[in-house]
């Protein structure tokens, strides 16, 4: 495991379907979601803005953002044939 318990993934994207899918996956795997927003620059802290984010912001494209917190150790299948347990350890 690379990320310790309590570790965080700060995730932001302009891709709405990817963001919705990611939220589902985080919840399904038992991660705690915090600071979920579908319009980062209206609802929350801006933080560091990437070049692409600044470009999209100028075009009026909203940025989704969340912080996912690891709450339990899990092991999952990464690729077909690389089987591991996908359950809490």
MINUKOL-250339 format. One record per atom (N, C-alpha, C, O): y negated, z, x negated; atom name. Coordinates in nm, 3 decimals. Example, Ala and Ser with C-alpha at 12.3 -4.5 7.8 and 13.67 -1.06 7.14 Angstrom:
MINUKOL-250339
<r c2="0.569" c3="0.780" c1="-1.319" atom="N"/>
<r c2="0.450" c3="0.780" c1="-1.230" atom="CA"/>
<r c2="0.330" c3="0.780" c1="-1.320" atom="C"/>
<r c2="0.332" c3="0.846" c1="-1.424" atom="O"/>
<r c2="0.225" c3="0.708" c1="-1.285" atom="N"/>
<r c2="0.106" c3="0.714" c1="-1.367" atom="CA"/>
<r c2="-0.003" c3="0.787" c1="-1.290" atom="C"/>
<r c2="-0.114" c3="0.804" c1="-1.341" atom="O"/>
//
This chain:
MINUKOL-250339
<r c2="0.119" c3="0.000" c1="-0.083" atom="N"/>
<r c2="0.000" c3="0.000" c1="0.000" atom="CA"/>
<r c2="-0.124" c3="0.000" c1="-0.087" atom="C"/>
<r c2="-0.133" c3="0.076" c1="-0.184" atom="O"/>
<r c2="-0.217" c3="-0.083" c1="-0.054" atom="N"/>
<r c2="-0.340" c3="-0.095" c1="-0.132" atom="CA"/>
<r c2="-0.449" c3="-0.003" c1="-0.078" atom="C"/>
<r c2="-0.519" c3="0.062" c1="-0.155" atom="O"/>
<r c2="-0.463" c3="0.002" c1="0.053" atom="N"/>
<r c2="-0.570" c3="0.081" c1="0.115" atom="CA"/>
<r c2="-0.516" c3="0.218" c1="0.156" atom="C"/>
<r c2="-0.418" c3="0.225" c1="0.231" atom="O"/>
<r c2="-0.577" c3="0.326" c1="0.109" atom="N"/>
<r c2="-0.527" c3="0.460" c1="0.145" atom="CA"/>
<r c2="-0.561" c3="0.495" c1="0.289" atom="C"/>
<r c2="-0.647" c3="0.432" c1="0.352" atom="O"/>
<r c2="-0.494" c3="0.597" c1="0.342" atom="N"/>
<r c2="-0.528" c3="0.647" c1="0.474" atom="CA"/>
<r c2="-0.676" c3="0.685" c1="0.476" atom="C"/>
<r c2="-0.726" c3="0.744" c1="0.381" atom="O"/>
<r c2="-0.745" c3="0.650" c1="0.583" atom="N"/>
<r c2="-0.888" c3="0.675" c1="0.592" atom="CA"/>
<r c2="-0.971" c3="0.564" c1="0.532" atom="C"/>
<r c2="-1.094" c3="0.563" c1="0.546" atom="O"/>
<r c2="-0.905" c3="0.468" c1="0.462" atom="N"/>
<r c2="-0.976" c3="0.355" c1="0.406" atom="CA"/>
<r c2="-1.032" c3="0.265" c1="0.515" atom="C"/>
<r c2="-0.981" c3="0.264" c1="0.627" atom="O"/>
<r c2="-1.136" c3="0.190" c1="0.482" atom="N"/>
<r c2="-1.205" c3="0.110" c1="0.582" atom="CA"/>
<r c2="-1.209" c3="-0.038" c1="0.544" atom="C"/>
<r c2="-1.219" c3="-0.074" c1="0.427" atom="O"/>
<r c2="-1.199" c3="-0.121" c1="0.646" atom="N"/>
<r c2="-1.227" c3="-0.264" c1="0.633" atom="CA"/>
<r c2="-1.352" c3="-0.291" c1="0.715" atom="C"/>
<r c2="-1.354" c3="-0.266" c1="0.836" atom="O"/>
<r c2="-1.456" c3="-0.341" c1="0.651" atom="N"/>
<r c2="-1.579" c3="-0.380" c1="0.720" atom="CA"/>
<r c2="-1.568" c3="-0.530" c1="0.742" atom="C"/>
<r c2="-1.571" c3="-0.608" c1="0.647" atom="O"/>
<r c2="-1.556" c3="-0.571" c1="0.867" atom="N"/>
<r c2="-1.526" c3="-0.709" c1="0.901" atom="CA"/>
<r c2="-1.639" c3="-0.767" c1="0.984" atom="C"/>
<r c2="-1.681" c3="-0.709" c1="1.084" atom="O"/>
<r c2="-1.689" c3="-0.883" c1="0.942" atom="N"/>
<r c2="-1.789" c3="-0.952" c1="1.023" atom="CA"/>
<r c2="-1.764" c3="-1.102" c1="1.017" atom="C"/>
<r c2="-1.723" c3="-1.156" c1="0.915" atom="O"/>
<r c2="-1.789" c3="-1.167" c1="1.132" atom="N"/>
<r c2="-1.765" c3="-1.310" c1="1.144" atom="CA"/>
<r c2="-1.848" c3="-1.366" c1="1.258" atom="C"/>
<r c2="-1.884" c3="-1.294" c1="1.352" atom="O"/>
<r c2="-1.877" c3="-1.494" c1="1.251" atom="N"/>
<r c2="-1.943" c3="-1.563" c1="1.361" atom="CA"/>
<r c2="-1.841" c3="-1.625" c1="1.456" atom="C"/>
<r c2="-1.878" c3="-1.677" c1="1.561" atom="O"/>
<r c2="-1.713" c3="-1.621" c1="1.420" atom="N"/>
<r c2="-1.606" c3="-1.684" c1="1.496" atom="CA"/>
<r c2="-1.556" c3="-1.589" c1="1.605" atom="C"/>
<r c2="-1.481" c3="-1.496" c1="1.577" atom="O"/>
<r c2="-1.598" c3="-1.613" c1="1.730" atom="N"/>
<r c2="-1.564" c3="-1.523" c1="1.841" atom="CA"/>
<r c2="-1.413" c3="-1.512" c1="1.866" atom="C"/>
<r c2="-1.364" c3="-1.400" c1="1.881" atom="O"/>
<r c2="-1.337" c3="-1.623" c1="1.870" atom="N"/>
<r c2="-1.193" c3="-1.609" c1="1.891" atom="CA"/>
<r c2="-1.124" c3="-1.532" c1="1.778" atom="C"/>
<r c2="-1.034" c3="-1.452" c1="1.803" atom="O"/>
<r c2="-1.165" c3="-1.556" c1="1.654" atom="N"/>
<r c2="-1.108" c3="-1.482" c1="1.541" atom="CA"/>
<r c2="-1.138" c3="-1.333" c1="1.553" atom="C"/>
<r c2="-1.052" c3="-1.250" c1="1.526" atom="O"/>
<r c2="-1.260" c3="-1.300" c1="1.593" atom="N"/>
<r c2="-1.298" c3="-1.159" c1="1.606" atom="CA"/>
<r c2="-1.217" c3="-1.091" c1="1.716" atom="C"/>
<r c2="-1.167" c3="-0.980" c1="1.696" atom="O"/>
<r c2="-1.202" c3="-1.157" c1="1.831" atom="N"/>
<r c2="-1.123" c3="-1.100" c1="1.941" atom="CA"/>
<r c2="-0.978" c3="-1.079" c1="1.898" atom="C"/>
<r c2="-0.920" c3="-0.974" c1="1.926" atom="O"/>
<r c2="-0.920" c3="-1.177" c1="1.830" atom="N"/>
<r c2="-0.783" c3="-1.166" c1="1.780" atom="CA"/>
<r c2="-0.771" c3="-1.051" c1="1.680" atom="C"/>
<r c2="-0.676" c3="-0.973" c1="1.685" atom="O"/>
<r c2="-0.867" c3="-1.040" c1="1.590" atom="N"/>
<r c2="-0.864" c3="-0.935" c1="1.488" atom="CA"/>
<r c2="-0.872" c3="-0.796" c1="1.551" atom="C"/>
<r c2="-0.800" c3="-0.705" c1="1.509" atom="O"/>
<r c2="-0.959" c3="-0.779" c1="1.651" atom="N"/>
<r c2="-0.967" c3="-0.649" c1="1.720" atom="CA"/>
<r c2="-0.833" c3="-0.613" c1="1.782" atom="C"/>
<r c2="-0.788" c3="-0.499" c1="1.772" atom="O"/>
<r c2="-0.768" c3="-0.711" c1="1.847" atom="N"/>
<r c2="-0.636" c3="-0.686" c1="1.906" atom="CA"/>
<r c2="-0.535" c3="-0.645" c1="1.801" atom="C"/>
<r c2="-0.457" c3="-0.552" c1="1.822" atom="O"/>
<r c2="-0.536" c3="-0.713" c1="1.687" atom="N"/>
<r c2="-0.440" c3="-0.683" c1="1.581" atom="CA"/>
<r c2="-0.464" c3="-0.545" c1="1.520" atom="C"/>
<r c2="-0.369" c3="-0.469" c1="1.498" atom="O"/>
<r c2="-0.589" c3="-0.512" c1="1.494" atom="N"/>
<r c2="-0.620" c3="-0.379" c1="1.441" atom="CA"/>
<r c2="-0.570" c3="-0.271" c1="1.536" atom="C"/>
<r c2="-0.505" c3="-0.175" c1="1.494" atom="O"/>
<r c2="-0.600" c3="-0.286" c1="1.665" atom="N"/>
<r c2="-0.558" c3="-0.186" c1="1.764" atom="CA"/>
<r c2="-0.406" c3="-0.179" c1="1.774" atom="C"/>
<r c2="-0.349" c3="-0.070" c1="1.782" atom="O"/>
<r c2="-0.341" c3="-0.294" c1="1.774" atom="N"/>
<r c2="-0.196" c3="-0.299" c1="1.785" atom="CA"/>
<r c2="-0.128" c3="-0.229" c1="1.667" atom="C"/>
<r c2="-0.021" c3="-0.170" c1="1.682" atom="O"/>
<r c2="-0.189" c3="-0.236" c1="1.551" atom="N"/>
<r c2="-0.132" c3="-0.173" c1="1.431" atom="CA"/>
<r c2="-0.178" c3="-0.029" c1="1.412" atom="C"/>
<r c2="-0.147" c3="0.033" c1="1.310" atom="O"/>
<r c2="-0.252" c3="0.024" c1="1.509" atom="N"/>
<r c2="-0.289" c3="0.165" c1="1.505" atom="CA"/>
<r c2="-0.414" c3="0.198" c1="1.425" atom="C"/>
<r c2="-0.437" c3="0.314" c1="1.392" atom="O"/>
<r c2="-0.495" c3="0.098" c1="1.394" atom="N"/>
<r c2="-0.620" c3="0.123" c1="1.323" atom="CA"/>
<r c2="-0.725" c3="0.172" c1="1.421" atom="C"/>
<r c2="-0.727" c3="0.130" c1="1.537" atom="O"/>
<r c2="-0.812" c3="0.260" c1="1.376" atom="N"/>
<r c2="-0.924" c3="0.309" c1="1.457" atom="CA"/>
<r c2="-1.040" c3="0.212" c1="1.440" atom="C"/>
<r c2="-1.075" c3="0.176" c1="1.327" atom="O"/>
<r c2="-1.100" c3="0.169" c1="1.551" atom="N"/>
<r c2="-1.214" c3="0.079" c1="1.545" atom="CA"/>
<r c2="-1.343" c3="0.156" c1="1.567" atom="C"/>
<r c2="-1.353" c3="0.237" c1="1.658" atom="O"/>
<r c2="-1.442" c3="0.129" c1="1.481" atom="N"/>
<r c2="-1.574" c3="0.190" c1="1.492" atom="CA"/>
<r c2="-1.679" c3="0.081" c1="1.479" atom="C"/>
<r c2="-1.652" c3="-0.027" c1="1.425" atom="O"/>
<r c2="-1.797" c3="0.110" c1="1.528" atom="N"/>
<r c2="-1.914" c3="0.023" c1="1.509" atom="CA"/>
<r c2="-1.885" c3="-0.122" c1="1.549" atom="C"/>
<r c2="-1.924" c3="-0.215" c1="1.479" atom="O"/>
<r c2="-1.817" c3="-0.140" c1="1.663" atom="N"/>
<r c2="-1.786" c3="-0.275" c1="1.712" atom="CA"/>
<r c2="-1.910" c3="-0.331" c1="1.781" atom="C"/>
<r c2="-1.965" c3="-0.269" c1="1.872" atom="O"/>
<r c2="-1.952" c3="-0.449" c1="1.739" atom="N"/>
<r c2="-2.065" c3="-0.516" c1="1.803" atom="CA"/>
<r c2="-2.040" c3="-0.667" c1="1.803" atom="C"/>
<r c2="-1.977" c3="-0.721" c1="1.713" atom="O"/>
<r c2="-2.091" c3="-0.732" c1="1.906" atom="N"/>
<r c2="-2.083" c3="-0.878" c1="1.915" atom="CA"/>
<r c2="-2.216" c3="-0.944" c1="1.880" atom="C"/>
<r c2="-2.230" c3="-1.066" c1="1.888" atom="O"/>
<r c2="-2.314" c3="-0.863" c1="1.842" atom="N"/>
<r c2="-2.443" c3="-0.916" c1="1.798" atom="CA"/>
<r c2="-2.502" c3="-0.818" c1="1.697" atom="C"/>
<r c2="-2.585" c3="-0.733" c1="1.731" atom="O"/>
<r c2="-2.458" c3="-0.830" c1="1.576" atom="N"/>
<r c2="-2.491" c3="-0.735" c1="1.470" atom="CA"/>
<r c2="-2.641" c3="-0.711" c1="1.457" atom="C"/>
<r c2="-2.684" c3="-0.597" c1="1.439" atom="O"/>
<r c2="-2.718" c3="-0.815" c1="1.466" atom="N"/>
<r c2="-2.861" c3="-0.801" c1="1.438" atom="CA"/>
<r c2="-2.940" c3="-0.746" c1="1.556" atom="C"/>
<r c2="-3.060" c3="-0.719" c1="1.543" atom="O"/>
<r c2="-2.876" c3="-0.730" c1="1.670" atom="N"/>
<r c2="-2.941" c3="-0.667" c1="1.785" atom="CA"/>
<r c2="-2.890" c3="-0.524" c1="1.803" atom="C"/>
<r c2="-2.967" c3="-0.435" c1="1.837" atom="O"/>
<r c2="-2.760" c3="-0.504" c1="1.781" atom="N"/>
<r c2="-2.696" c3="-0.377" c1="1.815" atom="CA"/>
<r c2="-2.677" c3="-0.279" c1="1.699" atom="C"/>
<r c2="-2.644" c3="-0.163" c1="1.723" atom="O"/>
<r c2="-2.696" c3="-0.322" c1="1.577" atom="N"/>
<r c2="-2.663" c3="-0.230" c1="1.470" atom="CA"/>
<r c2="-2.729" c3="-0.264" c1="1.339" atom="C"/>
<r c2="-2.816" c3="-0.352" c1="1.332" atom="O"/>
<r c2="-2.687" c3="-0.194" c1="1.235" atom="N"/>
<r c2="-2.747" c3="-0.214" c1="1.103" atom="CA"/>
<r c2="-2.715" c3="-0.353" c1="1.049" atom="C"/>
<r c2="-2.605" c3="-0.403" c1="1.067" atom="O"/>
<r c2="-2.812" c3="-0.412" c1="0.985" atom="N"/>
<r c2="-2.795" c3="-0.545" c1="0.929" atom="CA"/>
<r c2="-2.713" c3="-0.539" c1="0.801" atom="C"/>
<r c2="-2.624" c3="-0.622" c1="0.781" atom="O"/>
<r c2="-2.741" c3="-0.443" c1="0.714" atom="N"/>
<r c2="-2.669" c3="-0.434" c1="0.587" atom="CA"/>
<r c2="-2.701" c3="-0.554" c1="0.500" atom="C"/>
<r c2="-2.810" c3="-0.611" c1="0.508" atom="O"/>
<r c2="-2.606" c3="-0.593" c1="0.418" atom="N"/>
<r c2="-2.622" c3="-0.707" c1="0.329" atom="CA"/>
<r c2="-2.589" c3="-0.834" c1="0.407" atom="C"/>
<r c2="-2.483" c3="-0.843" c1="0.470" atom="O"/>
<r c2="-2.678" c3="-0.932" c1="0.403" atom="N"/>
<r c2="-2.658" c3="-1.056" c1="0.475" atom="CA"/>
<r c2="-2.613" c3="-1.164" c1="0.377" atom="C"/>
<r c2="-2.680" c3="-1.189" c1="0.277" atom="O"/>
<r c2="-2.498" c3="-1.229" c1="0.406" atom="N"/>
<r c2="-2.450" c3="-1.338" c1="0.322" atom="CA"/>
<r c2="-2.537" c3="-1.461" c1="0.345" atom="C"/>
<r c2="-2.614" c3="-1.466" c1="0.441" atom="O"/>
<r c2="-2.525" c3="-1.561" c1="0.257" atom="N"/>
<r c2="-2.600" c3="-1.684" c1="0.274" atom="CA"/>
<r c2="-2.566" c3="-1.751" c1="0.407" atom="C"/>
<r c2="-2.654" c3="-1.796" c1="0.480" atom="O"/>
<r c2="-2.434" c3="-1.757" c1="0.438" atom="N"/>
<r c2="-2.393" c3="-1.817" c1="0.565" atom="CA"/>
<r c2="-2.446" c3="-1.738" c1="0.683" atom="C"/>
<r c2="-2.491" c3="-1.796" c1="0.782" atom="O"/>
<r c2="-2.442" c3="-1.606" c1="0.673" atom="N"/>
<r c2="-2.491" c3="-1.521" c1="0.782" atom="CA"/>
<r c2="-2.640" c3="-1.545" c1="0.805" atom="C"/>
<r c2="-2.684" c3="-1.554" c1="0.920" atom="O"/>
<r c2="-2.717" c3="-1.555" c1="0.699" atom="N"/>
<r c2="-2.860" c3="-1.582" c1="0.712" atom="CA"/>
<r c2="-2.885" c3="-1.718" c1="0.778" atom="C"/>
<r c2="-2.973" c3="-1.732" c1="0.862" atom="O"/>
<r c2="-2.805" c3="-1.817" c1="0.737" atom="N"/>
<r c2="-2.817" c3="-1.951" c1="0.796" atom="CA"/>
<r c2="-2.786" c3="-1.947" c1="0.945" atom="C"/>
<r c2="-2.860" c3="-2.002" c1="1.026" atom="O"/>
<r c2="-2.676" c3="-1.880" c1="0.982" atom="N"/>
<r c2="-2.638" c3="-1.871" c1="1.123" atom="CA"/>
<r c2="-2.741" c3="-1.790" c1="1.202" atom="C"/>
<r c2="-2.773" c3="-1.824" c1="1.316" atom="O"/>
<r c2="-2.793" c3="-1.685" c1="1.142" atom="N"/>
<r c2="-2.896" c3="-1.603" c1="1.207" atom="CA"/>
<r c2="-3.018" c3="-1.689" c1="1.241" atom="C"/>
<r c2="-3.073" c3="-1.681" c1="1.351" atom="O"/>
<r c2="-3.058" c3="-1.772" c1="1.144" atom="N"/>
<r c2="-3.173" c3="-1.862" c1="1.167" atom="CA"/>
<r c2="-3.146" c3="-1.962" c1="1.279" atom="C"/>
<r c2="-3.239" c3="-2.008" c1="1.345" atom="O"/>
<r c2="-3.017" c3="-1.995" c1="1.301" atom="N"/>
<r c2="-2.979" c3="-2.089" c1="1.407" atom="CA"/>
<r c2="-2.954" c3="-2.019" c1="1.541" atom="C"/>
<r c2="-2.922" c3="-2.084" c1="1.640" atom="O"/>
<r c2="-2.967" c3="-1.886" c1="1.543" atom="N"/>
<r c2="-2.944" c3="-1.811" c1="1.665" atom="CA"/>
<r c2="-2.798" c3="-1.782" c1="1.696" atom="C"/>
<r c2="-2.764" c3="-1.742" c1="1.807" atom="O"/>
<r c2="-2.711" c3="-1.802" c1="1.597" atom="N"/>
<r c2="-2.568" c3="-1.775" c1="1.615" atom="CA"/>
<r c2="-2.545" c3="-1.626" c1="1.590" atom="C"/>
<r c2="-2.586" c3="-1.573" c1="1.487" atom="O"/>
<r c2="-2.479" c3="-1.559" c1="1.683" atom="N"/>
<r c2="-2.457" c3="-1.415" c1="1.669" atom="CA"/>
<r c2="-2.343" c3="-1.386" c1="1.572" atom="C"/>
<r c2="-2.253" c3="-1.467" c1="1.552" atom="O"/>
<r c2="-2.349" c3="-1.268" c1="1.513" atom="N"/>
<r c2="-2.248" c3="-1.221" c1="1.418" atom="CA"/>
<r c2="-2.177" c3="-1.100" c1="1.479" atom="C"/>
<r c2="-2.241" c3="-1.004" c1="1.523" atom="O"/>
<r c2="-2.044" c3="-1.107" c1="1.482" atom="N"/>
<r c2="-1.960" c3="-0.996" c1="1.527" atom="CA"/>
<r c2="-1.931" c3="-0.906" c1="1.408" atom="C"/>
<r c2="-1.922" c3="-0.953" c1="1.294" atom="O"/>
<r c2="-1.918" c3="-0.776" c1="1.433" atom="N"/>
<r c2="-1.888" c3="-0.683" c1="1.323" atom="CA"/>
<r c2="-1.812" c3="-0.563" c1="1.375" atom="C"/>
<r c2="-1.834" c3="-0.517" c1="1.487" atom="O"/>
<r c2="-1.721" c3="-0.513" c1="1.292" atom="N"/>
<r c2="-1.652" c3="-0.387" c1="1.321" atom="CA"/>
<r c2="-1.612" c3="-0.321" c1="1.190" atom="C"/>
<r c2="-1.607" c3="-0.384" c1="1.085" atom="O"/>
<r c2="-1.584" c3="-0.192" c1="1.199" atom="N"/>
<r c2="-1.525" c3="-0.118" c1="1.089" atom="CA"/>
<r c2="-1.389" c3="-0.072" c1="1.139" atom="C"/>
<r c2="-1.380" c3="-0.002" c1="1.240" atom="O"/>
<r c2="-1.283" c3="-0.110" c1="1.069" atom="N"/>
<r c2="-1.147" c3="-0.069" c1="1.104" atom="CA"/>
<r c2="-1.102" c3="0.036" c1="1.003" atom="C"/>
<r c2="-1.109" c3="0.014" c1="0.882" atom="O"/>
<r c2="-1.055" c3="0.150" c1="1.053" atom="N"/>
<r c2="-1.015" c3="0.262" c1="0.969" atom="CA"/>
<r c2="-0.863" c3="0.276" c1="0.974" atom="C"/>
<r c2="-0.804" c3="0.284" c1="1.081" atom="O"/>
<r c2="-0.801" c3="0.278" c1="0.856" atom="N"/>
<r c2="-0.656" c3="0.293" c1="0.848" atom="CA"/>
<r c2="-0.618" c3="0.436" c1="0.884" atom="C"/>
<r c2="-0.662" c3="0.531" c1="0.818" atom="O"/>
<r c2="-0.536" c3="0.452" c1="0.988" atom="N"/>
<r c2="-0.500" c3="0.585" c1="1.036" atom="CA"/>
<r c2="-0.355" c3="0.620" c1="1.011" atom="C"/>
<r c2="-0.315" c3="0.736" c1="1.025" atom="O"/>
<r c2="-0.273" c3="0.521" c1="0.974" atom="N"/>
<r c2="-0.133" c3="0.549" c1="0.942" atom="CA"/>
<r c2="-0.083" c3="0.442" c1="0.847" atom="C"/>
<r c2="-0.134" c3="0.330" c1="0.846" atom="O"/>
<r c2="0.018" c3="0.476" c1="0.767" atom="N"/>
<r c2="0.078" c3="0.379" c1="0.677" atom="CA"/>
<r c2="0.173" c3="0.290" c1="0.755" atom="C"/>
<r c2="0.257" c3="0.339" c1="0.830" atom="O"/>
<r c2="0.158" c3="0.159" c1="0.738" atom="N"/>
<r c2="0.249" c3="0.063" c1="0.800" atom="CA"/>
<r c2="0.288" c3="-0.040" c1="0.695" atom="C"/>
<r c2="0.216" c3="-0.063" c1="0.599" atom="O"/>
<r c2="0.403" c3="-0.099" c1="0.717" atom="N"/>
<r c2="0.447" c3="-0.211" c1="0.634" atom="CA"/>
<r c2="0.478" c3="-0.324" c1="0.729" atom="C"/>
<r c2="0.541" c3="-0.302" c1="0.833" atom="O"/>
<r c2="0.435" c3="-0.445" c1="0.696" atom="N"/>
<r c2="0.455" c3="-0.557" c1="0.787" atom="CA"/>
<r c2="0.509" c3="-0.678" c1="0.713" atom="C"/>
<r c2="0.500" c3="-0.687" c1="0.590" atom="O"/>
<r c2="0.567" c3="-0.771" c1="0.789" atom="N"/>
<r c2="0.612" c3="-0.898" c1="0.734" atom="CA"/>
<r c2="0.489" c3="-0.980" c1="0.697" atom="C"/>
<r c2="0.404" c3="-1.008" c1="0.782" atom="O"/>
<r c2="0.480" c3="-1.018" c1="0.571" atom="N"/>
<r c2="0.367" c3="-1.098" c1="0.528" atom="CA"/>
<r c2="0.394" c3="-1.246" c1="0.545" atom="C"/>
<r c2="0.307" c3="-1.321" c1="0.589" atom="O"/>
<r c2="0.515" c3="-1.288" c1="0.510" atom="N"/>
<r c2="0.555" c3="-1.428" c1="0.518" atom="CA"/>
<r c2="0.700" c3="-1.433" c1="0.566" atom="C"/>
<r c2="0.774" c3="-1.337" c1="0.544" atom="O"/>
<r c2="0.741" c3="-1.542" c1="0.629" atom="N"/>
<r c2="0.882" c3="-1.554" c1="0.666" atom="CA"/>
<r c2="0.970" c3="-1.536" c1="0.543" atom="C"/>
<r c2="0.945" c3="-1.595" c1="0.438" atom="O"/>
<r c2="1.072" c3="-1.455" c1="0.557" atom="N"/>
<r c2="1.161" c3="-1.430" c1="0.444" atom="CA"/>
<r c2="1.122" c3="-1.310" c1="0.361" atom="C"/>
<r c2="1.202" c3="-1.263" c1="0.280" atom="O"/>
<r c2="1.001" c3="-1.258" c1="0.378" atom="N"/>
<r c2="0.956" c3="-1.138" c1="0.307" atom="CA"/>
<r c2="0.953" c3="-1.023" c1="0.406" atom="C"/>
<r c2="0.847" c3="-0.972" c1="0.441" atom="O"/>
<r c2="1.070" c3="-0.983" c1="0.450" atom="N"/>
<r c2="1.081" c3="-0.884" c1="0.556" atom="CA"/>
<r c2="1.065" c3="-0.743" c1="0.503" atom="C"/>
<r c2="1.126" c3="-0.706" c1="0.403" atom="O"/>
<r c2="0.982" c3="-0.664" c1="0.571" atom="N"/>
<r c2="0.971" c3="-0.521" c1="0.548" atom="CA"/>
<r c2="0.960" c3="-0.454" c1="0.684" atom="C"/>
<r c2="0.946" c3="-0.523" c1="0.785" atom="O"/>
<r c2="0.966" c3="-0.324" c1="0.687" atom="N"/>
<r c2="0.948" c3="-0.254" c1="0.814" atom="CA"/>
<r c2="0.804" c3="-0.270" c1="0.859" atom="C"/>
<r c2="0.712" c3="-0.265" c1="0.777" atom="O"/>
<r c2="0.784" c3="-0.290" c1="0.987" atom="N"/>
<r c2="0.648" c3="-0.298" c1="1.041" atom="CA"/>
<r c2="0.629" c3="-0.181" c1="1.137" atom="C"/>
<r c2="0.596" c3="-0.198" c1="1.254" atom="O"/>
<r c2="0.650" c3="-0.065" c1="1.083" atom="N"/>
<r c2="0.641" c3="0.057" c1="1.162" atom="CA"/>
<r c2="0.580" c3="0.165" c1="1.074" atom="C"/>
<r c2="0.584" c3="0.154" c1="0.952" atom="O"/>
<r c2="0.525" c3="0.268" c1="1.134" atom="N"/>
<r c2="0.470" c3="0.377" c1="1.053" atom="CA"/>
<r c2="0.575" c3="0.432" c1="0.958" atom="C"/>
<r c2="0.693" c3="0.443" c1="0.993" atom="O"/>
<r c2="0.531" c3="0.466" c1="0.838" atom="N"/>
<r c2="0.623" c3="0.526" c1="0.739" atom="CA"/>
<r c2="0.591" c3="0.672" c1="0.720" atom="C"/>
<r c2="0.657" c3="0.740" c1="0.641" atom="O"/>
//
